[in-house]
Amino acid sequence: VPNLFQAYGRAGAKVLFLVMVFGSCWGVGQIAFGKGLHYLGIGMGFSLQIGLIIVVGSLGAPVH
């Protein structure tokens, strides 16, 4: 990407901080998802975790 660091500089510190925070949250969530699959197994793990994701996503939008 040409002038990558100039683009980062224009974004500002607040935006870059939020990108790092949300990226870290995504990474922790992926690790937790993998650990859940490891402990529960593929069949039960996907059923429970995807169901939980749907519930939280559905209820999270009206609360926001």
Long-range contacts (C-beta under 8 A, 24 or more apart in sequence): none
